[in-house]
Amino acid sequence: MKIALYSGTYVRDKDGAVKSIYRLVASFRKKGHQVEVWSPDLSSADDHDGVTVHPMPAVPIPLYPAYKLGFFKSETRRQLDAFAPDIVHISTPDIIGREFLLYAKDRSIPVASAFHTDFPAYLSYYRLGFAEQVAWRYLSWFYNNCDLVFAPNGHVRKKLAAHNILNVDIWSRGVDRHLFNPSHRSENLRSRWNAHDRAVIVYAGRFVPYKDTEVVMRVYDRFMATQSEPGVRFVLIGSGPQDGELRRRMPEAVFTGYLTGMELAEAYACGDIFLFPSTTEAFCNVALEALASGMPAVVSDAGGCRDIIERSGAGVVARAGDADDFFSICLELSQASDRYTELRSRGLAYAAGQSWCEVNGVLIDRYHSIVSQVQGCGA
């Protein structure tokens, strides 16, 4: 097969969605398929390992400057025609994604999309909740014009169905067990964190309101207020617009900055509890990476993170936005209980079965079926 793939960003390790896309491209190629990628957000530092990647003109998104808004031009259409794809995969349903959809429809090429990010859920955090229904009307139109839509789990599939989005299948996510595993635990790093005899509570992700970082700060406050010498150390991995506020409100926390690769794997392995209260996740790659690294996860009962915890039994689901509930759970787990040991073991066992090869194989098989049907009808 020849797959034309559009992604709003294709900067390696920029976020969980891009990690998944890179893994998908690698799986396509490993199976002998041809892939070309189009994106308005690229990095000259990335090695694409021979994949043809087409840059597109773009400007920063005003409310989301870390990401870019791109434009589809006549040159893109000529590039697509020259590649002559058998199927078009759209990872971002933005302005360019819409043009890729219309291109595929105009040429009777099968088109599929993946729901990576719950953008409508972000709007209320920017006082734009009034626009959420408008956003869903557009997404319903967009996804219902695709031949197939992939949700990362059953939770998201139900949410899409509630907005009358049809023909939704499941494409889960995997984890690199060679990279994320407890063997990378470093007492030297824990010592630099001043956490030798403390439980390390880790948050990893963007420092932005829609990740519910307010809950992280309030849980920190409760630990600092209840113990003269706190038995925990908070470690925050990432960066973002709230960096200054988090550092000001969490002066005793460790801030590692944005980490990737082995540095990220080592930091995960040096943690003990993964705290991730976000309610806007579609899948939550970071939670799966945490489980693989030996950290039970404490997540919200809203959003896609709870799906991983319910399937694995490797963490605890807290009430969304309830800092007291998150605090009481983290406090219990920080005290080296039997429950903690059991959750950790379950997480490692679950992660061991989540290979990228297997989960991506499901999507590739579905694409084979769609392309074969179209080619059979044209024969």
C-alpha positions as a printed Julia matrix, in Angstrom:
379×3 Matrix{Float64}:
   0.0    0.0     0.0
   0.93   3.63   -0.45
  -0.19   5.77    2.5
  -0.33   9.56    2.44
  -0.23  10.74    6.04
  -1.07  14.24    7.25
  -0.21  15.35   10.79
  -0.52  18.82   12.3
   2.89  18.31   13.87
   5.64  15.85   13.02
   8.3   16.87   15.52
   9.66  13.72   17.15
   8.62  13.28   20.8
   6.73  16.61   20.88
   3.69  14.93   22.44
   1.98  11.58   22.78
   0.14  11.91   19.48
   3.36  12.45   17.53
   5.04   9.52   19.27
   2.15   7.35   18.1
   2.38   8.67   14.55
   6.12   8.02   14.34
   5.53   4.46   15.56
   2.75   3.98   13.02
   4.96   5.17   10.15
   7.69   2.77   11.31
   5.18  -0.1    11.4
   3.93   0.69    7.89
   7.48   0.62    6.55
   8.39  -2.54    8.44
   5.46  -4.26    6.69
   6.8   -3.1     3.31
   4.36  -0.25    2.68
   5.29   3.17    1.29
   4.55   6.27    3.35
   4.88   9.98    2.63
   4.17  12.55    5.34
   2.89  16.14    5.12
   3.09  18.54    8.07
   3.35  22.29    8.78
   5.35  21.68   11.97
   8.73  19.99   11.47
  12.16  20.09   13.07
  15.4   20.18   11.12
  16.97  18.19   13.95
  14.77  15.14   13.3
  16.05  12.18   11.3
  13.16  10.78    9.27
  15.09   7.65    8.32
  14.45   7.95    4.61
  10.74   8.85    4.85
   9.73  11.63    2.46
   8.34  14.45    4.62
   6.79  17.47    2.91
   6.9   20.79    4.83
   3.88  23.1     4.56
   3.54  26.86    5.2
   2.23  27.72    8.67
   1.74  30.34   11.4
   1.58  29.81   15.2
  -1.88  29.2    16.71
  -2.72  32.27   18.87
  -4.05  30.38   21.91
  -1.7   27.44   21.42
   1.62  28.92   20.18
   3.59  25.7    20.62
   1.62  24.35   17.65
   1.07  25.73   14.16
  -1.79  26.36   11.78
  -0.83  25.28    8.28
  -2.07  25.85    4.77
  -2.8   23.49    1.88
  -1.48  24.84   -1.43
  -1.56  23.72   -5.04
   1.94  22.31   -4.59
   0.56  19.86   -2.01
  -2.01  18.63   -4.51
   0.7   18.04   -7.09
   2.79  16.14   -4.54
  -0.16  13.93   -3.66
  -0.93  13.26   -7.32
   2.69  12.28   -7.94
   2.64   9.89   -4.96
  -0.77   8.44   -5.97
  -1.74   7.06   -2.53
  -3.96   4.04   -2.01
  -5.3    5.53    1.23
  -5.06   8.88    3.04
  -4.51   8.95    6.81
  -5.4   12.22    8.59
  -4.15  12.67   12.14
  -5.32  16.26   12.65
  -8.78  17.47   11.57
  -7.7   21.09   11.06
  -7.8   23.3     7.95
  -5.19  21.2     6.17
  -6.83  17.99    7.33
 -10.08  19.19    5.76
  -8.28  19.78    2.45
  -6.74  16.3     2.58
 -10.22  14.9     3.16
 -11.67  16.8     0.2
  -8.73  15.78   -1.98
  -9.3   12.1    -1.17
 -13.04  12.37   -1.77
 -12.51  14.13   -5.09
 -10.28  11.29   -6.29
 -12.28   8.45   -4.71
  -9.37   7.47   -2.46
 -10.23   5.84    0.88
  -9.6    8.17    3.81
  -9.2    7.37    7.49
  -8.6    9.51   10.54
  -7.52   9.01   14.14
  -8.89  10.88   17.15
  -5.7   11.78   19.01
  -6.68  14.91   20.92
  -9.92  16.09   22.52
  -9.57  19.69   21.31
 -13.18  20.66   22.21
 -12.47  19.83   25.86
  -9.68  22.42   25.89
 -12.0   25.31   25.08
 -13.52  25.72   28.55
 -10.02  26.17   30.02
  -9.65  29.25   27.82
 -13.16  30.55   28.63
 -14.37  29.47   25.22
 -16.75  26.76   26.36
 -19.55  28.37   24.33
 -17.74  27.18   21.18
 -17.57  23.51   22.19
 -20.77  22.47   20.43
 -19.67  24.29   17.26
 -16.39  22.39   17.38
 -18.21  19.08   17.74
 -20.5   19.87   14.81
 -17.44  20.39   12.64
 -15.76  17.21   13.93
 -18.96  15.21   13.31
 -19.02  16.43    9.7
 -15.31  15.74    9.29
 -15.21  12.24   10.76
 -18.47  11.11    9.16
 -16.96  11.92    5.77
 -14.08   9.55    6.47
 -14.33   5.88    5.56
 -13.02   4.92    8.99
 -12.22   6.69   12.26
  -9.95   5.28   14.94
 -10.52   5.96   18.62
  -7.78   4.98   21.1
 -10.17   3.21   23.49
 -13.78   2.42   24.28
 -14.21   5.58   26.35
 -13.46   7.8    23.36
 -15.52   5.63   21.0
 -18.56   6.19   23.25
 -17.87   9.91   23.31
 -17.69  10.05   19.51
 -20.89   8.01   19.23
 -22.61  10.5    21.57
 -21.85  13.15   18.95
 -23.28  10.95   16.18
 -19.89  10.02   14.74
 -20.17   6.67   12.95
 -17.87   3.93   11.72
 -15.45   4.14   14.67
 -12.93   1.38   15.34
 -10.29   0.98   18.05
  -6.59   1.63   17.52
  -4.88   1.49   20.9
  -1.31   2.56   21.72
   1.81   0.64   22.62
   4.88   1.29   24.73
   8.58   0.72   24.14
   9.46  -1.73   26.91
  13.16  -1.58   26.03
  13.15   2.12   26.82
  10.57   2.36   29.6
  11.32  -0.17   32.33
  12.42  -0.2    36.0
  16.0   -1.23   35.19
  16.82   2.44   34.51
  16.23   3.41   38.14
  19.19   5.48   39.34
  19.96   6.11   42.99
  22.36   8.78   41.83
  19.55  10.72   40.16
  17.26  10.23   43.16
  20.03  11.56   45.37
  20.33  14.68   43.17
  16.6   15.12   43.67
  17.14  14.81   47.46
  14.74  11.89   47.36
  16.87   9.05   48.69
  14.4    8.07   51.41
  11.28   9.71   50.02
   8.48   8.58   47.73
   8.77  10.46   44.44
   5.5   11.71   42.94
   5.92  12.42   39.22
   3.88  14.58   36.88
   4.87  14.53   33.19
   3.29  16.63   30.47
   2.61  20.14   29.25
   2.41  22.85   31.91
  -0.98  24.15   30.78
  -4.38  24.53   32.5
  -6.11  21.87   30.42
  -3.83  19.24   31.97
  -5.45  20.17   35.33
  -2.15  21.31   36.79
  -4.14  23.19   39.43
  -4.89  19.82   41.03
  -1.17  18.95   41.04
  -0.4   22.21   42.84
  -3.14  21.65   45.41
  -2.01  18.1    46.14
   1.49  19.48   46.67
   0.06  22.07   49.09
  -1.63  19.36   51.15
   1.56  17.33   51.46
   3.52  20.41   52.48
   0.87  21.4    55.04
   0.4   18.04   56.72
   4.0   17.05   57.4
   6.79  19.07   59.0
   9.25  17.0    56.97
   7.32  15.74   53.93
   7.96  12.11   53.09
   7.52  12.78   49.38
   9.37  14.65   46.66
   7.44  16.09   43.72
   9.17  15.87   40.33
   7.66  17.71   37.37
   8.78  16.69   33.89
   7.9   19.03   31.05
   7.48  22.68   30.14
   4.83  25.14   29.08
   3.17  28.5    29.72
   2.55  27.73   33.41
   6.2   27.03   34.15
   6.64  30.19   36.23
   3.44  29.68   38.21
   4.26  26.04   39.01
   7.76  26.92   40.19
   6.41  29.74   42.36
   3.7   27.63   43.97
   5.8   24.46   44.29
   9.19  25.73   45.54
  10.23  22.37   47.01
   9.52  20.46   43.78
  12.13  19.33   41.27
  11.68  20.67   37.72
  13.57  18.63   35.14
  12.56  20.54   32.04
  11.41  18.77   28.88
  12.95  15.3    28.64
  13.04  12.7    25.87
  14.66   9.33   25.22
  16.81   7.79   27.92
  16.67  10.88   30.12
  12.89  10.58   30.25
  13.04   6.81   30.82
  15.48   7.24   33.71
  13.35   9.94   35.32
  10.26   7.75   35.09
  12.09   4.77   36.57
  13.24   6.94   39.5
   9.64   7.82   40.35
   7.28   5.93   42.64
   3.81   7.35   41.96
   2.52   8.92   38.75
   0.09  11.78   39.36
  -1.87  12.81   36.26
  -5.22  14.52   36.95
  -5.96  15.63   33.36
  -9.57  15.21   32.23
  -8.91  16.03   28.57
  -6.83  13.05   27.46
  -7.9   10.78   24.63
  -5.47   7.96   25.45
  -2.75   9.09   27.91
   0.53   7.71   26.59
   2.38   9.07   29.61
   0.36   6.88   31.97
   1.25   3.75   30.0
   4.92   4.77   30.0
   4.69   5.27   33.77
   3.22   1.79   34.33
   5.97   0.26   32.19
   8.53   2.09   34.34
   7.14   0.68   37.59
   4.93   3.56   38.75
   1.28   3.02   39.69
  -0.79   5.89   38.27
  -3.4    8.08   39.94
  -5.7    9.55   37.28
  -9.09  11.25   36.88
 -12.41   9.49   36.4
 -13.02  11.77   33.38
 -11.06  11.46   30.13
  -9.19   8.61   28.5
  -6.64   7.9    31.25
  -9.09   5.87   33.31
  -9.35   3.33   30.48
  -5.7    2.29   30.98
  -6.14   2.01   34.73
  -9.36   0.01   34.48
  -7.84  -2.38   31.95
  -4.58  -2.86   33.82
  -5.72  -2.61   37.42
  -2.42  -0.79   37.92
  -3.51   2.43   39.55
  -6.32   4.33   41.18
  -9.03   6.49   39.64
  -9.81   9.67   41.59
 -12.69  12.11   41.3
 -11.94  14.66   38.58
 -10.81  17.98   39.98
 -10.96  16.75   43.6
  -7.54  17.54   45.05
  -8.48  16.01   48.41
  -9.26  12.67   46.77
  -6.01  12.72   44.77
  -4.09  13.64   47.92
  -5.54  10.82   50.07
  -4.76   8.25   47.36
  -1.2    9.51   46.86
  -0.66   9.59   50.63
  -1.69   5.96   50.99
   0.47   4.82   48.1
   3.47   6.81   49.36
   3.51   4.77   52.56
   4.8    1.59   50.85
   1.63  -0.37   51.38
   0.86  -3.87   50.12
  -1.62  -2.24   47.78
   1.19  -0.22   46.2
   3.25  -3.35   45.56
   0.29  -5.1    43.94
  -0.53  -2.13   41.7
   3.09  -1.86   40.59
   3.22  -5.55   39.65
  -0.01  -5.29   37.67
   1.33  -2.29   35.76
   4.51  -4.06   34.73
   2.54  -7.13   33.62
   0.07  -5.06   31.62
   2.74  -2.98   29.87
   4.59  -6.14   28.87
   1.67  -7.03   26.6
   1.3   -3.63   24.9
   3.71  -3.87   21.99
   3.58  -1.32   19.17
   3.84  -4.1    16.61
   0.61  -5.7    17.82
  -1.51  -2.56   18.23
  -0.39  -1.04   14.92
  -1.0   -4.34   13.17
  -4.72  -3.91   13.88
  -4.81  -0.6    11.99
  -2.72  -1.9     9.11
  -5.0   -4.92    8.67
  -8.04  -2.64    8.5
  -6.33  -0.49    5.85
  -5.55  -3.62    3.82
  -9.23  -4.54    3.93
 -10.42  -1.07    2.86
  -7.92  -0.75    0.02
  -8.64  -4.27   -1.21
 -12.37  -3.56   -1.32
 -11.85  -0.37   -3.32
  -9.43  -1.99   -5.74
 -11.76  -4.96   -6.1
 -14.66  -2.69   -6.99
 -12.52  -0.93   -9.57
 -11.34  -4.14  -11.2
